């Protein structure tokens, strides 16, 4: 009988690369040579650093963190090699994607115990995870405890810390970090300027944001990217400085390296409707077509919302038809926007007809649809319609909002509807 060839450490690495199933990969890693288990005193398998790297990353990607930690413990007990920092960066990132920032923090603190030297790379990876999950206090404590002096901060470090300060609403502190960054001789990147400009526009500091835009180009020869232009255009539209926003859009369009996207036009369309300049919307849509910028669902929904604000529902439905002609499918937001507009305009019968037609149109009503129609029917005093709709709503697992519940109670007090009283009692029990 032919003896099966043993799997060598090198061969195991190759097999692990080929095996994409994490469970089978783990089984292979734990028992590369199953027949060895039958021997009286089998020699321990000499795993390579590459094998550990592959299996740990495979398990992390599959979110098999318990098994991953077991392999990590096994790696900690071997003395043949020192783990590289890159593997811990990947583990920290995986915990971040799994929304487990505390586990990411534990991994970072564990690195020295595995005889691996921490650098700014793993520090930045952890900072980014903490920031993405809004763990600002833990991020600040980490920086304070380590005093950042253990590492030499780089542009990435400053970018993350500036984003953290901006996210906590401390614009002045974010700007101080920016000044410190320059004093340390670290060149800001387009991401640095993007973070600061976005923070300044969010705080309605448009003049400072535009001054910074000039600084980035004149002093650092860094061109604004699409994100920066979008932040500035949105800020100008919010301040009703539409003409200036349009000029900025034209400046953006003049740079072939940047180009325009649908988000800029969608922002302008919303602002034009708010400013009562709906006549210019058609020309904006026409310009999009000429420049090869495809109007997406968000763009058409902005048009639909604008016409609904004016109670021009014929134009809203025409926008939906145009949307379909352009190969863009209306979504729940499209129909909910019209239904909410109809309810606010007191056209509850039309709203009910649209509600009934939505499944045929490919969009089943959601909790927003039900609540909007319940509010509209309550406002119109249609108690019988409310009874039927709330019953259907509850059957589908949805419940009225608090304000709608109050209106139902008021309906019982005013009209004494027995069925509405039953529904109110049922809702009270569920709460």
C-alpha positions as CSV (number, residue, x, y, z in Angstrom):
1,X,0.0,0.0,0.0
2,X,1.4,3.4,-1.1
3,X,2.2,5.7,1.8
4,X,0.7,9.2,1.7
5,X,3.3,11.9,1.3
6,X,3.6,14.2,4.3
7,X,2.5,17.8,4.0
8,X,5.5,20.1,4.5
9,X,5.3,23.6,5.9
10,X,5.9,25.0,2.5
11,X,3.2,22.7,1.0
12,X,0.7,23.7,3.7
13,X,1.2,27.4,2.8
14,X,0.4,26.6,-0.9
15,X,-2.7,24.5,0.1
16,X,-4.0,27.2,2.4
17,X,-3.7,29.8,-0.4
18,X,-5.8,27.5,-2.7
19,X,-8.5,26.6,-0.1
20,X,-10.9,29.6,0.1
21,X,-13.4,28.0,2.5
22,X,-12.5,29.3,6.0
23,X,-13.8,26.2,7.8
24,X,-11.9,23.8,5.6
25,X,-8.8,26.0,5.8
26,X,-8.9,25.8,9.6
27,X,-9.3,22.1,9.5
28,X,-6.3,21.8,7.1
29,X,-4.2,24.1,9.3
30,X,-4.9,22.2,12.5
31,X,-4.3,18.8,11.0
32,X,-2.0,19.1,8.0
33,X,-1.0,15.4,8.5
34,X,-3.9,13.6,10.2
35,X,-2.1,10.2,10.0
36,X,0.6,11.6,12.3
37,X,-1.9,11.6,15.2
38,X,-1.8,7.8,15.3
39,X,1.9,7.8,16.1
40,X,3.0,7.3,19.8
41,X,4.8,10.7,20.0
42,X,4.3,12.7,16.8
43,X,6.6,15.6,16.2
44,X,5.0,19.0,16.4
45,X,4.4,20.6,13.0
46,X,6.7,23.5,12.1
47,X,4.2,26.1,10.9
48,X,5.6,29.0,8.8
49,X,4.9,32.7,9.3
50,X,3.1,32.7,5.9
51,X,0.7,29.9,7.0
52,X,-0.2,31.8,10.2
53,X,-0.7,35.0,8.1
54,X,-3.0,33.2,5.6
55,X,-5.2,31.4,8.2
56,X,-5.5,34.4,10.5
57,X,-6.6,36.7,7.6
58,X,-9.0,34.0,6.2
59,X,-10.7,33.6,9.6
60,X,-10.8,37.4,10.2
61,X,-12.5,37.9,6.8
62,X,-15.0,35.3,7.7
63,X,-15.6,36.9,11.1
64,X,-14.6,33.6,12.8
65,X,-12.9,35.6,15.6
66,X,-13.0,33.0,18.3
67,X,-11.1,30.6,16.1
68,X,-8.8,33.4,14.9
69,X,-7.9,34.3,18.5
70,X,-7.1,30.6,19.2
71,X,-4.6,30.6,16.3
72,X,-3.2,33.9,17.5
73,X,-2.6,32.3,20.9
74,X,-0.9,29.3,19.2
75,X,1.3,31.7,17.2
76,X,2.2,33.5,20.5
77,X,3.6,30.3,22.0
78,X,6.0,29.5,19.1
79,X,9.5,30.9,19.1
80,X,10.6,30.3,15.5
81,X,9.7,33.7,14.2
82,X,8.5,37.1,15.2
83,X,5.1,38.1,13.8
84,X,5.0,41.1,11.5
85,X,3.0,44.2,12.4
86,X,1.0,44.0,9.1
87,X,-0.9,40.9,10.3
88,X,-2.1,42.9,13.4
89,X,-3.2,45.8,11.2
90,X,-5.3,43.4,9.2
91,X,-6.9,42.0,12.4
92,X,-7.6,45.5,13.7
93,X,-9.2,46.5,10.4
94,X,-11.3,43.2,10.4
95,X,-12.6,44.0,13.9
96,X,-13.4,47.5,12.7
97,X,-15.5,46.1,9.8
98,X,-17.3,43.8,12.2
99,X,-18.2,46.8,14.4
100,X,-16.0,45.6,17.3
101,X,-13.8,48.6,18.2
102,X,-13.1,47.3,21.7
103,X,-11.6,44.1,20.2
104,X,-9.5,46.2,17.8
105,X,-8.2,48.2,20.8
106,X,-7.4,44.9,22.7
107,X,-5.5,43.6,19.7
108,X,-3.4,46.8,19.5
109,X,-2.5,46.6,23.2
110,X,-1.6,42.9,22.8
111,X,1.0,43.5,20.0
112,X,4.0,44.1,22.3
113,X,3.3,40.8,24.2
114,X,3.8,39.0,20.9
115,X,7.3,40.5,20.6
116,X,6.2,42.6,17.7
117,X,7.3,46.3,17.5
118,X,4.4,48.7,17.1
119,X,4.8,51.5,14.7
120,X,2.7,54.4,13.5
121,X,1.1,52.0,11.0
122,X,-0.9,50.0,13.6
123,X,-1.6,53.1,15.6
124,X,-3.1,54.8,12.6
125,X,-5.2,51.7,11.7
126,X,-6.6,51.7,15.2
127,X,-7.3,55.4,15.2
128,X,-9.2,55.1,12.0
129,X,-11.4,52.2,13.4
130,X,-12.2,54.2,16.6
131,X,-13.1,57.3,14.6
132,X,-15.3,55.4,12.1
133,X,-17.3,54.0,15.1
134,X,-17.6,57.4,16.8
135,X,-15.4,56.3,19.8
136,X,-13.9,59.8,20.1
137,X,-13.3,59.6,23.9
138,X,-11.4,56.3,23.5
139,X,-9.4,57.8,20.6
140,X,-8.4,60.8,22.7
141,X,-7.5,58.6,25.7
142,X,-5.3,56.5,23.5
143,X,-3.5,59.5,22.2
144,X,-3.1,60.9,25.7
145,X,-1.9,57.6,27.2
146,X,0.7,57.0,24.5
147,X,1.3,60.7,24.2
148,X,1.8,59.9,20.5
149,X,5.5,60.3,21.4
150,X,6.0,56.5,21.2
151,X,5.6,57.1,17.4
152,X,6.4,59.8,15.0
153,X,3.0,61.1,13.7
154,X,2.7,61.2,9.9
155,X,0.2,62.9,7.6
156,X,-2.2,60.0,8.0
157,X,-2.1,60.4,11.8
158,X,-2.9,64.2,11.6
159,X,-5.6,63.6,9.0
160,X,-7.4,61.2,11.4
161,X,-7.0,63.4,14.4
162,X,-8.2,66.4,12.5
163,X,-11.3,64.4,11.4
164,X,-11.8,63.4,15.0
165,X,-11.7,67.1,16.3
166,X,-14.0,68.2,13.5
167,X,-16.4,65.3,14.2
168,X,-16.6,66.4,17.9
169,X,-17.5,70.0,16.7
170,X,-14.2,71.5,17.7
171,X,-13.3,73.4,14.5
172,X,-10.8,75.7,16.2
173,X,-9.0,72.7,17.7
174,X,-8.9,71.0,14.3
175,X,-7.4,74.1,12.8
176,X,-4.8,74.2,15.5
177,X,-3.8,70.6,14.6
178,X,-3.5,71.7,11.0
179,X,-1.1,74.5,12.1
180,X,0.9,72.0,14.2
181,X,1.1,69.6,11.3
182,X,2.7,72.3,9.1
183,X,5.1,73.4,11.9
184,X,6.3,69.8,12.1
185,X,7.1,70.0,8.4
186,X,4.5,67.5,7.4
187,X,2.9,68.3,4.1
188,X,-0.9,68.4,4.2
189,X,-2.7,66.2,1.6
190,X,-5.9,66.8,-0.3
191,X,-7.6,64.7,2.4
192,X,-6.4,67.1,5.0
193,X,-7.9,70.1,3.2
194,X,-11.0,68.2,2.4
195,X,-11.7,67.4,6.1
196,X,-11.1,71.0,7.2
197,X,-13.2,72.5,4.4
198,X,-16.0,70.1,5.0
199,X,-15.9,71.0,8.7
200,X,-15.8,74.7,8.1
201,X,-18.8,74.6,5.7
202,X,-20.7,72.5,8.2
203,X,-20.1,75.2,10.7
204,X,-21.3,77.9,8.2
205,X,-17.8,79.3,8.0
206,X,-17.9,79.6,4.2
207,X,-15.4,82.5,3.9
208,X,-12.8,80.6,5.9
209,X,-13.5,77.5,3.7
210,X,-12.9,79.4,0.5
211,X,-9.7,81.0,1.9
212,X,-8.4,77.5,2.7
213,X,-9.3,76.4,-0.9
214,X,-7.0,79.2,-2.2
215,X,-4.2,78.3,0.3
216,X,-4.2,74.6,-0.8
217,X,-3.6,75.6,-4.5
218,X,-1.5,78.7,-4.2
219,X,0.8,77.5,-1.4
220,X,0.8,73.7,-1.8
221,X,-0.2,73.4,-5.5
222,X,-2.9,70.9,-4.5
223,X,-6.0,71.0,-6.6
224,X,-9.4,70.6,-4.9
225,X,-11.1,67.3,-5.6
226,X,-14.8,66.5,-6.2
227,X,-15.4,66.0,-2.5
228,X,-14.1,69.6,-1.7
229,X,-16.1,71.1,-4.5
230,X,-19.3,69.3,-3.4
231,X,-18.9,70.5,0.2
232,X,-18.5,74.1,-1.0
233,X,-21.4,73.9,-3.5
234,X,-23.7,72.5,-0.8
235,X,-22.7,75.3,1.6
236,X,-23.4,78.0,-1.0
237,X,-26.8,76.4,-1.8
238,X,-27.6,76.2,1.9
239,X,-26.9,80.0,2.1
240,X,-29.0,80.6,-1.0
241,X,-25.9,81.8,-2.9
242,X,-27.1,80.0,-6.0
243,X,-25.3,82.1,-8.6
244,X,-22.0,81.6,-6.8
245,X,-22.7,77.9,-6.5
246,X,-23.3,77.6,-10.2
247,X,-20.0,79.5,-11.0
248,X,-18.2,77.0,-8.7
249,X,-19.8,74.1,-10.5
250,X,-18.6,75.6,-13.8
251,X,-15.1,75.9,-12.4
252,X,-15.2,72.3,-11.4
253,X,-16.4,71.3,-14.9
254,X,-13.5,73.2,-16.5
255,X,-11.0,70.7,-14.9
256,X,-11.0,67.5,-16.9
257,X,-9.2,65.7,-14.1
258,X,-12.1,66.2,-11.8
259,X,-15.3,66.1,-13.9
260,X,-18.8,66.5,-12.6
261,X,-21.0,63.9,-11.0
262,X,-24.8,63.7,-10.3
263,X,-24.4,64.8,-6.6
264,X,-23.5,68.4,-7.6
265,X,-26.4,68.7,-9.9
266,X,-28.8,67.1,-7.4
267,X,-27.7,69.7,-4.8
268,X,-28.3,72.5,-7.3
269,X,-31.7,71.2,-8.3
270,X,-32.9,71.1,-4.7
271,X,-31.6,74.6,-4.1
272,X,-33.3,76.0,-7.2
273,X,-36.7,74.6,-6.1
274,X,-36.2,76.1,-2.6
275,X,-35.3,79.5,-4.1
276,X,-38.4,79.4,-6.4
277,X,-36.3,79.1,-9.5
278,X,-37.8,75.9,-10.8
279,X,-37.7,77.3,-14.4
280,X,-33.9,76.7,-14.4
281,X,-34.2,73.0,-13.4
282,X,-34.9,71.9,-17.0
283,X,-31.7,73.6,-18.2
284,X,-29.7,72.0,-15.4
285,X,-31.0,68.5,-16.5
286,X,-30.3,69.4,-20.1
287,X,-26.7,70.4,-19.2
288,X,-26.3,67.1,-17.4
289,X,-27.2,65.3,-20.6
290,X,-24.8,67.4,-22.7
291,X,-21.9,66.8,-20.4
292,X,-22.6,63.1,-20.2
293,X,-23.5,63.1,-16.5
294,X,-26.3,60.5,-16.0
295,X,-29.1,61.6,-13.7
296,X,-29.6,59.0,-11.0
297,X,-32.5,58.1,-8.7
298,X,-31.4,60.8,-6.2
299,X,-31.4,63.5,-9.0
300,X,-34.9,62.6,-10.1
301,X,-36.1,62.3,-6.5
302,X,-34.9,65.9,-6.0
303,X,-37.1,67.0,-9.0
304,X,-40.1,65.0,-7.6
305,X,-39.7,66.5,-4.1
306,X,-39.4,70.0,-5.6
307,X,-42.7,69.7,-7.5
308,X,-44.4,68.1,-4.5
309,X,-43.4,71.1,-2.4
310,X,-45.3,73.2,-4.9
311,X,-48.2,70.7,-4.9
312,X,-47.7,70.1,-8.6
313,X,-48.3,66.4,-8.5
314,X,-48.9,66.2,-12.3
315,X,-45.3,67.4,-12.8
316,X,-44.1,64.9,-10.1
317,X,-45.6,61.9,-11.9
318,X,-44.2,63.2,-15.2
319,X,-40.8,63.3,-13.6
320,X,-41.3,59.6,-12.6
321,X,-42.2,58.8,-16.2
322,X,-39.1,60.6,-17.5
323,X,-37.1,58.8,-14.9
324,X,-38.3,55.4,-16.3
325,X,-37.7,56.5,-19.9
326,X,-34.1,57.3,-19.0
327,X,-33.6,53.8,-17.6
328,X,-33.7,54.8,-14.0
329,X,-36.2,53.0,-11.7
330,X,-38.2,54.9,-9.1
331,X,-37.7,53.7,-5.6
332,X,-39.6,53.8,-2.3
333,X,-38.3,57.3,-1.6
334,X,-39.8,58.5,-5.0
335,X,-43.3,57.2,-4.2
336,X,-43.2,58.1,-0.5
337,X,-42.3,61.7,-1.4
338,X,-45.4,62.1,-3.5
339,X,-47.6,60.3,-1.0
340,X,-46.4,62.6,1.8
341,X,-46.9,65.6,-0.4
342,X,-50.5,64.6,-1.2
343,X,-51.3,64.0,2.5
344,X,-49.9,67.4,3.4
345,X,-52.0,69.0,0.6
346,X,-55.1,67.3,2.0
347,X,-55.5,65.0,-1.0
348,X,-55.8,61.8,1.0
349,X,-57.9,60.0,-1.6
350,X,-55.1,60.4,-4.2
351,X,-52.6,59.3,-1.6
352,X,-54.7,56.2,-0.8
353,X,-54.9,55.4,-4.6
354,X,-51.1,55.7,-4.9
355,X,-50.6,53.5,-1.8
356,X,-52.8,50.8,-3.3
357,X,-51.0,51.0,-6.6
358,X,-47.4,50.9,-5.2
359,X,-47.1,47.0,-5.1
360,X,-48.0,47.0,-8.8
361,X,-45.4,49.6,-9.5
362,X,-42.7,47.4,-7.9
363,X,-42.5,49.2,-4.5
364,X,-44.3,47.7,-1.5
365,X,-45.2,50.3,1.2
366,X,-42.9,50.5,4.2
367,X,-43.3,51.9,7.6
368,X,-42.8,55.5,6.3
369,X,-45.6,55.0,3.7
370,X,-48.0,53.7,6.3
371,X,-47.3,56.4,8.9
372,X,-47.6,59.2,6.3
373,X,-51.0,57.9,5.1
374,X,-52.2,57.3,8.7
375,X,-51.3,60.9,9.5
376,X,-53.0,62.2,6.4
377,X,-56.2,60.2,7.1
378,X,-56.2,61.4,10.8
379,X,-55.8,65.0,9.7
380,X,-58.8,64.5,7.3
381,X,-60.9,63.0,10.0
382,X,-61.3,59.7,8.1
383,X,-61.7,57.4,11.1
384,X,-63.1,54.4,9.1
385,X,-60.1,54.6,6.7
386,X,-57.7,54.9,9.7
387,X,-59.2,51.7,11.3
388,X,-58.7,49.7,8.1
389,X,-55.2,51.0,7.5
390,X,-53.9,50.6,11.1
391,X,-55.2,47.1,11.2
392,X,-53.3,46.3,7.9
393,X,-50.3,48.2,9.2
394,X,-50.1,46.1,12.4
395,X,-50.6,42.9,10.4
396,X,-47.5,43.7,8.4
397,X,-45.5,44.4,11.6
398,X,-45.5,48.2,11.5
399,X,-46.9,50.6,14.2
400,X,-48.0,54.2,14.0
401,X,-45.6,56.9,15.2
402,X,-46.2,58.5,18.6
403,X,-47.9,61.6,17.1
404,X,-50.3,59.3,15.1
405,X,-51.1,57.4,18.2
406,X,-52.0,60.6,20.0
407,X,-54.3,61.5,17.0
408,X,-55.9,58.0,17.3
409,X,-56.6,58.7,21.0
410,X,-58.1,62.1,20.1
411,X,-60.3,60.3,17.6
412,X,-61.7,58.0,20.3
413,X,-62.4,61.0,22.6
414,X,-64.1,63.1,19.8
415,X,-66.0,60.4,17.9
416,X,-66.2,57.5,20.3
417,X,-65.4,55.0,17.5
418,X,-65.5,51.6,19.1
419,X,-63.1,50.0,16.5
420,X,-60.6,52.8,16.9
421,X,-60.8,52.3,20.7
422,X,-60.0,48.6,20.2
423,X,-57.0,49.5,18.1
424,X,-55.8,52.1,20.6
425,X,-56.1,49.5,23.4
426,X,-54.2,46.9,21.3
427,X,-51.4,49.4,20.6
428,X,-51.2,50.3,24.3
429,X,-50.8,46.7,25.2
430,X,-48.0,46.3,22.6
431,X,-46.1,49.3,24.0
